[in-house]
């Protein structure tokens, strides 16, 4: 097939990858510019309805404001569970008591956030969120193509993209949102600083007999954190939670090698007793954990988005929020250029995007790496020091409000969409 060229006077953005941040970017741009901008999502997995099943995300207040501005929150909120309290403990698996060293609740939010009426985070299941974004994108006129990108070549004022179907497209800008092992990033010769952790993340949906009351738990164990995150009620036992269990890679193979009853028994050893009888509803699935950040977030006519730009440890549940912040910042930079009649793929636009996102992404990646190293450790002096630190934070309301503001994307210079403002 021959290359397609945008109509005279129109602009075209190509997005390689169909994840949640990619769809949010396409929707934001299409809503802001309508027919003046062609937005195309290139996703080889677009036809797979189960690709997001069993996954859930902690959506911070900034992401909720962004979805509300895009007209999606009313629908998504029906499948979201507010996190009203976060309880943090530090213990060994066999310890009979797990004292809570730090608790975050609504009273710890700042006055402005409480007045807005929303908690600092919601648990949102990936499948209904992705479905809502996909439907909104199609309704707005986003073209979703079930194909991957084989090759991308900048050619002056455009970038030419070759697809797995043999088709060729041209755009003003290509957004690489093709994951942590981004082929587009590698082809653009953008360096990557990162390493694999000797840990894996184990994700599952758990049914339980007693209500969670919107309370989330994070138990810091010697092998890594074990998080219990509230989901909307349902399932055979009436109530559900998502677990994100960090375990040493060599031990995870043994722990997950048994039958369903044996795996459930291992989960029960780590699960809080407050929620009554439990059952395994979905999973577990096993995911390697890594740290990584791109040396640049841009190249000629190319911008990196989401995991293609940064990969962080799930200890703080901030992966989706970083990706949405990328989408909001890139949409803002592109929109600013388009409204001035400028080229959305120019170096100035991409530099503005990189300035907006690279430091924030590096800071979050470094913070999660440091937390994981600090808490995935059973040395007694270190345990005593970190538990003392957690206790001090718990007694300082101002410091607690600061940490909640950071986690909720309510502080600092945030993109307009994450402040709930239109582009």
C-alpha positions in Angstrom: 0.0 0.0 0.0 1.2 3.5 -0.7 1.9 6.0 2.1 -1.0 8.1 3.2 -0.4 11.9 3.6 -2.6 14.2 5.7 -4.9 16.6 3.9 -3.5 20.1 3.3 -4.0 22.2 6.4 -4.6 19.1 8.7 -2.3 17.5 11.2 -1.8 13.8 12.0 -0.6 12.1 15.2 0.2 8.4 15.2 0.3 6.5 18.5 2.0 3.1 18.6 0.4 1.1 21.4 -3.1 0.8 22.7 -2.7 1.0 26.4 -4.8 3.2 28.7 -2.4 6.2 28.6 -2.3 5.9 24.7 -6.1 6.0 24.5 -6.3 8.9 26.9 -3.8 10.9 24.8 -5.7 10.2 21.6 -9.1 11.1 23.2 -7.7 14.3 24.7 -6.2 15.5 21.4 -9.3 14.5 19.3 -11.7 16.2 21.7 -9.6 19.4 21.7 -9.1 19.6 17.9 -11.8 17.6 16.2 -11.5 17.2 12.4 -8.4 19.5 12.3 -6.4 16.6 13.8 -6.2 13.0 12.7 -5.4 10.8 15.6 -4.5 7.1 14.9 -3.9 4.4 17.5 -1.8 1.5 16.2 -2.5 -1.5 18.4 -1.8 -5.1 17.3 -3.9 -6.3 20.3 -6.9 -4.1 19.6 -9.2 -7.1 18.8 -8.3 -8.9 22.1 -11.2 -8.3 24.5 -9.6 -10.0 27.5 -6.2 -8.4 27.4 -6.9 -6.2 30.5 -8.9 -8.8 32.5 -7.9 -9.4 36.1 -5.8 -6.2 36.4 -6.6 -3.2 38.6 -4.9 0.1 39.1 -4.7 2.7 41.9 -5.9 5.8 40.2 -4.8 9.0 42.0 -6.9 12.2 42.3 -5.0 13.8 39.3 -6.0 10.9 37.0 -9.6 11.1 38.3 -9.7 14.8 37.4 -8.3 14.0 34.0 -10.9 11.4 33.3 -13.6 13.7 34.5 -12.4 16.4 32.1 -12.5 13.9 29.3 -16.1 13.1 30.1 -15.4 9.5 31.3 -15.3 9.6 35.1 -19.1 9.3 35.6 -19.0 6.0 33.7 -15.7 4.7 35.1 -16.7 5.5 38.7 -19.4 2.8 38.6 -16.6 0.3 38.5 -14.2 2.1 40.9 -13.8 1.7 44.6 -12.6 4.7 46.7 -9.6 4.2 49.0 -10.7 5.9 52.2 -7.8 4.7 54.3 -4.3 3.2 53.8 -2.8 1.2 56.6 1.0 0.4 56.5 2.6 -2.3 58.6 6.1 -3.9 58.8 6.5 -7.5 59.9 7.6 -11.0 59.0 5.2 -13.6 57.5 5.2 -15.7 60.7 4.7 -12.7 63.1 1.4 -13.2 65.0 0.8 -9.5 65.3 1.2 -6.9 62.5 1.2 -3.5 64.2 0.1 -0.5 62.0 3.0 2.0 62.0 1.4 4.5 59.6 -2.2 5.2 58.6 -3.4 7.7 55.9 -7.1 8.7 55.9 -9.4 11.5 54.7 -8.5 13.6 57.7 -4.9 13.7 56.4 -5.8 15.3 53.1 -5.3 19.1 52.7 -8.4 21.3 52.9 -8.7 21.9 49.1 -8.7 18.2 48.3 -11.3 17.4 51.1 -13.5 20.3 49.7 -13.3 18.7 46.2 -15.1 15.7 47.7 -13.0 12.9 46.4 -10.5 10.5 48.1 -6.8 10.6 47.3 -7.2 7.5 45.1 -9.6 4.9 43.7 -9.1 1.3 42.7 -10.2 0.9 39.1 -10.3 -2.4 37.3 -8.5 -2.2 34.0 -11.1 -3.8 31.8 -14.0 -1.3 32.2 -11.6 1.6 32.1 -10.1 0.4 28.8 -13.5 -0.3 27.4 -14.8 3.2 28.3 -11.7 4.8 26.7 -12.0 2.7 23.6 -15.6 3.6 23.1 -15.0 7.3 23.7 -12.1 7.3 21.2 -14.2 5.7 18.5 -17.1 8.1 19.2 -14.7 11.1 18.9 -13.3 9.9 15.6 -10.0 8.3 16.7 -8.9 5.7 14.1 -7.9 2.4 15.9 -5.9 0.2 13.6 -5.2 -3.5 14.7 -1.6 -3.5 13.5 1.8 -2.9 15.0 4.7 -0.7 13.8 7.5 -2.4 11.9 9.6 0.6 11.1 9.4 4.4 11.5 11.5 6.8 9.4 11.5 10.6 9.8 11.3 12.3 6.5 11.6 16.1 6.8 8.3 17.5 8.0 6.7 14.1 8.6 7.5 10.6 9.8 6.7 7.5 7.7 5.5 4.4 9.5 5.3 0.9 8.1 2.8 -1.5 9.7 2.7 -5.2 10.2 -0.1 -5.3 7.6 2.1 -3.8 5.0 0.3 -0.5 5.1 2.3 2.8 5.3 1.1 5.9 7.1 2.5 9.4 7.5 2.1 11.7 10.5 3.6 14.9 12.0 4.4 13.0 15.2 4.8 9.4 16.2 4.2 8.5 19.9 6.1 5.4 21.0 3.9 3.8 23.7 4.9 0.2 22.9 6.0 -0.8 26.3 9.2 -1.2 28.4 11.0 -3.1 25.6 10.1 -0.4 23.1 11.4 -1.3 19.6 10.8 2.3 18.5 12.9 3.6 21.4 15.7 1.3 20.4 15.4 2.1 16.7 15.7 5.8 17.6 18.9 5.0 19.5 17.6 6.5 22.8 19.6 5.1 25.7 18.0 3.2 28.6 19.2 3.1 32.2 17.7 0.3 34.2 18.0 -3.1 35.8 15.8 -6.1 36.8 14.9 -6.7 40.4 15.4 -10.1 41.9 11.7 -10.0 42.6 8.4 -10.7 40.7 5.0 -9.1 41.2 2.2 -11.6 41.7 -1.3 -10.2 41.0 -4.6 -11.8 41.8 -8.2 -10.9 42.6 -9.4 -12.3 46.0 -13.0 -12.8 47.2 -13.6 -12.4 51.0 -16.5 -12.8 53.4 -16.2 -9.4 55.2 -16.4 -5.9 53.7 -13.1 -4.0 53.3 -14.7 -0.6 54.0 -12.5 1.0 51.4 -9.4 0.3 53.5 -6.2 -0.7 51.7 -3.3 -2.5 53.4 0.3 -2.6 52.6 2.3 -5.2 54.6 6.1 -4.8 54.2 7.5 -8.2 54.4 11.2 -9.2 54.0 10.7 -10.3 50.4 8.8 -7.2 49.5 5.4 -5.5 50.0 2.1 -7.4 50.1 -0.7 -5.0 49.2 -4.4 -5.6 49.6 -6.4 -3.1 47.6 -10.2 -2.7 47.8 -12.4 -3.5 44.7 -16.1 -3.0 44.1 -18.2 -5.6 45.9 -19.2 -8.8 44.0 -18.1 -12.3 43.4 -19.2 -15.5 45.2 -18.2 -14.3 48.7 -19.7 -10.8 48.3 -16.6 -8.7 48.6 -13.4 -8.4 46.6 -9.9 -7.1 46.8 -6.9 -7.0 44.5 -3.5 -8.2 45.8 -0.1 -7.1 44.5 2.4 -9.5 46.1 6.1 -8.8 45.7 8.2 -12.0 46.2 11.7 -13.0 45.5 11.9 -14.5 42.0 13.4 -17.8 43.1 10.9 -18.3 45.9 7.9 -17.3 43.7 8.6 -20.3 41.4 8.1 -22.7 44.4 5.2 -20.8 45.9 3.2 -20.8 42.7 4.1 -24.3 41.5 1.4 -26.0 43.6 -2.3 -26.4 42.9 -4.9 -23.7 43.5 -5.5 -24.8 47.2 -1.8 -24.6 47.9 -1.4 -21.2 46.3 -4.4 -19.9 48.2 -2.8 -21.2 51.5 0.3 -19.1 50.7 -1.9 -16.1 50.1 -3.8 -16.7 53.4 -0.5 -16.7 55.3 0.1 -13.1 54.2 -3.5 -11.9 54.0 -5.1 -9.9 56.8 -7.5 -12.0 59.1 -9.9 -9.0 59.3 -11.6 -9.9 56.0 -12.8 -13.4 57.0 -12.8 -16.4 54.6 -11.1 -15.8 51.3 -11.2 -17.4 47.9 -9.1 -17.0 44.7 -11.3 -15.4 42.0 -8.7 -14.5 39.3 -5.0 -15.2 38.8 -2.5 -15.3 40.1 -0.4 -13.9 37.3 3.4 -13.4 37.6 5.2 -10.3 36.3 8.9 -9.5 36.3 9.8 -6.3 38.1 12.3 -3.7 36.9 13.6 -0.2 37.1 14.2 1.8 34.0 14.2 5.3 32.5 15.0 6.5 29.1 18.0 8.9 28.7 15.7 11.1 26.5 11.9 11.2 26.1 12.2 12.3 22.5 13.9 11.9 19.1 13.2 13.3 15.7 9.4 13.3 15.2 9.1 10.8 18.1 7.9 11.1 21.7 8.1 8.3 24.3 5.0 7.7 26.5 4.4 5.4 29.5 6.5 2.3 30.0 8.5 3.1 26.9 9.8 6.1 28.8 9.9 4.8 32.4 9.4 1.6 34.4 9.0 1.7 38.2 8.5 -0.7 41.0 4.8 -1.1 41.9 5.5 -0.4 45.6 3.6 2.9 45.5 1.1 2.0 42.8 2.0 4.9 40.6 2.6 3.3 37.2 -0.7 4.2 35.6 -0.6 7.7 37.1 2.8 8.4 35.5 1.5 7.3 32.1 -1.6 9.5 32.4 0.6 12.4 33.4 2.7 11.8 30.3 -0.5 11.8 28.1 -1.7 15.0 29.7 1.6 16.8 29.3 2.1 15.7 25.7 -1.5 16.6 24.8 -0.9 20.1 26.3 2.4 20.6 24.4 0.8 19.5 21.1 -2.3 21.6 21.6 -0.3 24.7 22.4 1.6 24.3 19.1 -1.5 23.5 17.0 -3.4 26.6 18.3 -0.5 28.8 17.2 -0.4 27.1 13.8 2.9 25.4 14.6 4.3 22.0 13.8 3.2 19.5 16.6 6.2 17.3 15.9 8.9 20.1 16.0 11.9 19.9 18.3 10.5 22.8 20.4 7.3 21.0 21.2 9.1 17.7 22.1 11.5 19.6 24.3 8.6 21.2 26.2 7.1 17.7 26.7 10.4 16.3 27.9 11.0 19.2 30.3 7.5 18.7 31.8 7.9 14.9 32.4 11.5 13.7 32.7 12.4 15.1 36.1 9.0 14.0 37.6 9.4 10.5 36.2 13.0 10.1 37.4 12.0 11.4 40.9 9.2 8.8 41.2 11.3 6.0 39.8 14.1 6.8 42.3 11.7 7.1 45.2 10.1 3.7 44.5 13.5 2.1 44.0 14.7 3.5 47.4 11.5 2.4 49.2 11.8 -1.1 47.8 15.5 -1.4 48.9 14.6 0.0 52.3 11.7 -2.2 53.1 12.7 -5.4 51.3 15.2 -6.1 53.9 15.1 -8.0 57.2 18.2 -6.6 58.9 17.1 -5.7 62.5 18.8 -2.3 62.8 17.2 -1.2 59.5 13.8 -2.5 60.5 14.0 -0.6 63.8 15.0 2.6 61.9 12.3 2.4 59.3 9.6 1.6 61.8 10.7 4.6 63.9 10.5 6.7 60.7 7.0 5.5 59.9 5.9 6.3 63.4 7.3 9.8 63.2 5.5 10.5 59.9 2.3 9.1 61.5 2.5 11.8 64.2 3.2 14.7 61.9 0.0 15.8 60.1 1.8 18.3 57.8 4.2 15.6 56.6 1.3 13.2 56.0 -0.5 15.8 53.9 2.6 16.3 51.9 2.9 12.6 51.1 -0.8 12.3 50.2 -0.5 15.3 47.9 2.4 13.7 46.1 0.6 10.4 45.7 -2.6 12.1 44.6 -0.8 14.2 42.0 -2.1 17.4 43.7 1.2 19.2 44.2 3.7 21.0 42.0 3.4 21.9 38.4 0.8 19.5 36.9 -0.6 19.4 33.4 -3.9 21.1 33.0 -5.9 17.9 32.5 -4.6 16.6 35.8 -5.8 19.8 37.5 -9.2 19.2 36.0 -8.8 22.0 33.4 -9.5 21.9 29.7 -6.7 21.9 27.2 
